[in-house]
Amino acid sequence: MAQCTEIFMTYGHEFQVRFDNPPDGMKRTNISWKETVGGIERSTKYGDRKRVRRYSLFLDETNLAAFRSAMDDLDDKPPFYIKDHEGDYWMCRLTSDPKERYQTPGTTPLSIGVIEKL
């Protein structure tokens, strides 16, 4: 018998990434470093490296309203799934609140950062 411990259900949204300002990405180490009183460094590895991405979006009024609605849905919620620019789906969370920049009427550039949740 098949079993499932958790199901994530929400609306899906798709936003175009600006490739004139290409996405940043890396695999961040999942290690915490602490220095003891005697000056010795100790580390704890919490798992595999995590994917980190930063995307720039350029949204018209309709997509901006959908984006803001999606951000409202994420308030106090668990991590979400993202399909990255390479076509991979993975669970992540925002690294900070998205920053909107007002440039021209009717369009809003903004950037978001995400980090993988293992």
C-alpha positions as CSV (number, residue, x, y, z in Angstrom):
1,M,0.0,0.0,0.0
2,A,1.4,3.4,-1.0
3,Q,1.7,6.0,1.7
4,C,2.4,9.7,1.8
5,T,3.5,11.7,4.8
6,E,3.0,15.2,3.4
7,I,1.3,16.7,0.5
8,F,1.9,20.3,-0.7
9,M,-1.1,21.7,-2.5
10,T,-1.3,25.3,-3.7
11,Y,-1.8,27.2,-6.9
12,G,1.0,27.1,-9.5
13,H,2.4,30.3,-10.9
14,E,4.8,30.9,-13.7
15,F,6.9,34.0,-14.1
16,Q,9.4,34.8,-16.9
17,V,13.0,35.2,-15.8
18,R,15.0,38.1,-17.3
19,F,18.0,36.7,-19.1
20,D,19.5,40.1,-19.9
21,N,20.2,40.0,-16.1
22,P,21.0,36.2,-15.9
23,P,20.2,34.2,-12.8
24,D,22.9,33.7,-10.2
25,G,23.4,30.3,-8.8
26,M,25.7,28.2,-6.6
27,K,25.7,25.2,-4.3
28,R,26.2,26.5,-0.7
29,T,27.9,24.4,1.9
30,N,25.6,23.1,4.7
31,I,28.2,23.4,7.5
32,S,28.1,25.5,10.6
33,W,31.4,26.8,12.1
34,K,31.9,27.7,15.7
35,E,35.0,28.9,17.5
36,T,35.6,27.7,21.0
37,V,36.8,29.9,23.9
38,G,40.3,28.4,23.3
39,G,40.3,29.6,19.6
40,I,39.7,26.1,18.0
41,E,37.3,26.0,15.2
42,R,34.7,23.2,15.2
43,S,32.3,22.4,12.4
44,T,29.0,20.5,12.1
45,K,27.8,19.3,8.8
46,Y,24.1,19.3,8.4
47,G,23.8,17.6,5.0
48,D,24.6,18.0,1.4
49,R,25.2,21.3,-0.3
50,K,22.1,23.4,-1.0
51,R,21.2,25.1,-4.3
52,V,20.9,28.9,-4.1
53,R,19.5,31.0,-6.9
54,R,18.7,34.7,-7.4
55,Y,16.3,35.6,-10.2
56,S,15.4,38.9,-11.8
57,L,11.8,39.2,-13.1
58,F,10.2,41.9,-15.2
59,L,6.4,41.8,-14.5
60,D,3.5,43.6,-16.1
61,E,0.5,44.7,-14.0
62,T,-1.3,41.3,-14.3
63,N,1.8,39.2,-13.4
64,L,2.7,41.6,-10.6
65,A,-0.8,41.1,-9.1
66,A,-0.3,37.3,-9.4
67,F,3.2,37.5,-7.9
68,R,2.0,39.6,-4.9
69,S,-0.9,37.1,-4.4
70,A,1.6,34.2,-4.4
71,M,3.8,36.1,-1.8
72,D,0.7,36.6,0.4
73,D,0.0,32.9,0.2
74,L,3.6,32.1,1.3
75,D,3.2,34.1,4.6
76,D,3.7,31.7,7.5
77,K,3.7,28.7,5.2
78,P,6.1,25.9,4.7
79,P,8.7,26.0,1.9
80,F,7.4,25.7,-1.7
81,Y,8.5,24.0,-4.9
82,I,10.2,25.9,-7.7
83,K,11.0,25.0,-11.3
84,D,14.3,26.6,-11.9
85,H,15.7,27.9,-15.2
86,E,17.3,24.4,-15.8
87,G,13.9,22.7,-15.6
88,D,14.5,21.1,-12.2
89,Y,11.8,21.1,-9.5
90,W,13.0,21.4,-5.9
91,M,11.8,22.6,-2.5
92,C,13.0,26.0,-1.4
93,R,12.2,29.0,0.7
94,L,12.8,32.7,0.1
95,T,16.1,34.1,1.4
96,S,14.6,37.5,1.8
97,D,11.6,39.5,0.9
98,P,11.4,40.3,-2.8
99,K,12.4,43.8,-3.8
100,E,10.3,45.7,-6.3
101,R,11.9,48.5,-8.3
102,Y,9.6,51.0,-10.0
103,Q,11.0,51.9,-13.4
104,T,8.3,52.5,-16.0
105,P,4.6,52.7,-15.7
106,G,2.9,49.3,-16.2
107,T,6.0,47.2,-15.6
108,T,7.9,46.4,-12.4
109,P,11.4,44.7,-12.2
110,L,12.0,42.7,-9.1
111,S,14.4,40.2,-7.8
112,I,13.9,37.1,-5.6
113,G,16.4,34.8,-3.9
114,V,15.7,31.2,-2.9
115,I,17.6,28.5,-1.1
116,E,17.0,24.7,-1.3
117,K,15.4,23.0,1.7
118,L,16.7,19.5,2.1
